[in-house]
Amino acid sequence: MGANLATAGFLVFYPTYMLDRYHVSLTVSGAVLALTFLVCGITSFGISRIAANWKTRANALYLCGLAMPCSFVMLVLTDSLPLLLIAAVVNGLSQVFFPILLTVTFHLRDIRIQEIPVGHAFLFTNISLGLATGPLLTGFLQDIFNNLAAVLIVISLLSISVAIAGLFVGRLSNVQPSEN
């Protein structure tokens, strides 16, 4: 939920922030955000080859959970186009956690096949809550503190939750769900 909250807050407020703070056009800041999702989409196809077991997947989640807030902070603190592009690529790579987390419910210990949809519903509810509350929380904090840079940095720290998820998935096994 934390990573989606941060991402949604950035999608809504980042272009305006870049225009107000650095006079970067909406086209450029939109292209930077688009590059993030392009990189994420492409690398999401290959993550299953790289992260073949739960120990490797947990390490990928740790890395994503640490790289994502750093890349968000870098996006906030610079107007240098080369640095923005590098931060966008790093951010896109760090968002490759999504396909990994989508497979967690299939590998929970003692889960039956008919219980997997409940696990997925819980997962997608958290994703939706993050996407819905990210812009609301960011806007609320912006109204209170009147410092969008600080608010975006604080919101970005919530994406550390991906690294916390890595602590739990490292213990999963590669067994298939039972039909009982």
Number of C-alpha atoms within 10 A of each C-alpha: 21 23 28 25 26 29 26 21 25 24 17 15 17 23 20 18 20 22 15 12 14 14 11 18 14 15 11 15 23 16 15 21 24 15 19 22 19 16 19 22 15 13 16 19 11 11 17 13 9 10 16 11 14 20 17 15 21 26 17 22 30 21 18 27 26 19 22 29 23 21 23 26 20 19 27 23 16 15 16 12 14 10 15 22 18 18 26 27 21 21 27 26 24 29 27 23 25 17 13 18 18 13 11 18 19 21 18 19 15 12 17 15 14 12 14 17 12 11 17 17 11 13 17 14 13 16 17 15 15 22 21 15 18 25 21 16 17 23 19 13 18 17 12 10 11 12 12 21 18 15 20 25 20 17 26 25 19 19 27 22 18 27 21 15 16 24 14 12 21 16 13 16 14 13 11 14 18 12 9 8
